[in-house]
Amino acid sequence: MGLDMNVYGFINTVFIVAVIISGVSLFLYLAFGVFLAKKMRLHVNKTMDKLGNPWGVLTILMRNTSLYDDFLKTGCHKESEFPQIRKSGEITILAKNVFHYASLICMVCLISLLALK
């Protein structure tokens, strides 16, 4: 019984930390996506016209916009002559990856907590 409670407490702590990391990374993903869209409108307006002038990297329905799928995912941001666009693109991609991994850890922890209960 004591070992189960120690494991339960550890998994619970990992779950809480993963939820916090997931929330912060999602916020960064959204914020840097909007920042990237604003910078691109200022500096590379023709590219934004081709992408359909998205306001950020995802829609209200949590689907990727063309800014993510056609610009960031393909690595076009690395070829930009503007360092703010390159950095924002890298941070946006990193934040999305961290969000996905943290969400996976949350799911594993939640299933483990339910199995131990």
C-alpha positions as CSV (number, residue, x, y, z in Angstrom):
1,M,0.0,0.0,0.0
2,G,2.8,2.4,0.8
3,L,4.6,1.8,-2.5
4,D,1.4,2.4,-4.4
5,M,0.9,5.8,-2.7
6,N,4.5,6.8,-3.4
7,V,4.1,5.9,-7.1
8,Y,0.7,7.6,-7.1
9,G,2.2,10.8,-5.6
10,F,5.1,10.8,-8.1
11,I,2.8,10.3,-11.1
12,N,0.5,13.0,-9.7
13,T,3.4,15.4,-9.5
14,V,4.6,14.6,-13.0
15,F,1.0,15.1,-14.2
16,I,0.7,18.5,-12.6
17,V,4.1,19.6,-14.0
18,A,3.2,18.3,-17.5
19,V,-0.1,20.2,-17.4
20,I,1.7,23.4,-16.5
21,I,4.3,22.9,-19.2
22,S,1.6,22.1,-21.7
23,G,-0.4,25.2,-20.9
24,V,2.6,27.5,-21.1
25,S,3.7,26.0,-24.4
26,L,0.2,26.4,-25.9
27,F,0.2,30.0,-24.8
28,L,3.6,30.6,-26.4
29,Y,2.5,28.8,-29.6
30,L,-0.5,31.1,-29.9
31,A,1.3,34.3,-28.9
32,F,4.3,33.8,-31.1
33,G,2.0,32.7,-34.0
34,V,0.2,36.0,-33.8
35,F,3.5,37.9,-33.4
36,L,4.9,36.1,-36.5
37,A,1.8,37.0,-38.5
38,K,2.1,40.6,-37.6
39,K,5.8,40.8,-38.5
40,M,5.2,39.0,-41.8
41,R,2.4,41.5,-42.7
42,L,4.9,44.3,-42.1
43,H,7.9,42.8,-43.9
44,V,6.8,40.1,-46.4
45,N,3.3,41.2,-47.4
46,K,3.3,39.3,-50.7
47,T,4.0,36.0,-48.9
48,M,1.1,36.7,-46.5
49,D,-1.2,37.4,-49.5
50,K,-0.2,34.0,-50.9
51,L,-0.9,32.3,-47.6
52,G,-4.4,33.9,-47.4
53,N,-3.5,36.5,-44.6
54,P,-3.9,34.3,-41.6
55,W,-4.1,36.0,-38.2
56,G,-1.9,33.3,-36.5
57,V,-0.8,29.7,-36.7
58,L,-4.2,28.1,-35.8
59,T,-7.9,28.7,-36.0
60,I,-10.4,28.9,-33.2
61,L,-11.1,25.2,-33.9
62,M,-7.4,24.4,-33.2
63,R,-6.6,23.6,-36.8
64,N,-3.4,24.7,-38.4
65,T,-3.6,27.7,-40.8
66,S,-1.6,28.1,-43.9
67,L,1.0,30.1,-42.0
68,Y,1.9,26.9,-40.1
69,D,1.3,24.3,-42.8
70,D,2.7,26.1,-45.8
71,F,5.3,28.4,-44.3
72,L,6.7,27.0,-41.0
73,K,6.3,23.3,-41.5
74,T,8.1,23.5,-44.8
75,G,11.0,25.5,-43.3
76,C,10.4,28.7,-45.4
77,H,10.9,30.8,-42.3
78,K,14.6,29.8,-42.2
79,E,15.2,31.5,-45.6
80,S,13.7,34.8,-44.4
81,E,16.0,37.8,-44.4
82,F,14.4,39.1,-41.3
83,P,15.8,37.7,-38.0
84,Q,12.5,38.3,-36.1
85,I,10.6,36.1,-38.6
86,R,13.3,33.3,-38.3
87,K,13.3,33.4,-34.5
88,S,9.5,33.6,-34.2
89,G,9.2,30.7,-36.5
90,E,11.6,28.5,-34.6
91,I,10.0,29.4,-31.2
92,T,6.5,28.6,-32.7
93,I,7.6,25.2,-33.9
94,L,9.4,24.4,-30.7
95,A,6.4,25.5,-28.6
96,K,4.1,23.2,-30.7
97,N,6.4,20.3,-30.3
98,V,6.7,20.8,-26.5
99,F,2.9,21.1,-26.3
100,H,2.5,17.8,-28.1
101,Y,5.1,15.9,-25.9
102,A,3.7,17.4,-22.7
103,S,0.2,16.5,-23.7
104,L,1.4,12.9,-24.3
105,I,3.0,12.8,-20.9
106,C,-0.3,14.1,-19.4
107,M,-2.2,11.3,-21.1
108,V,0.1,8.6,-19.9
109,C,0.1,10.0,-16.4
110,L,-3.7,10.2,-16.4
111,I,-4.1,6.7,-17.6
112,S,-1.6,5.6,-14.9
113,L,-3.4,7.5,-12.2
114,L,-6.7,5.9,-13.2
115,A,-5.1,2.4,-13.3
116,L,-3.7,2.9,-9.8
117,K,-6.9,4.2,-8.3
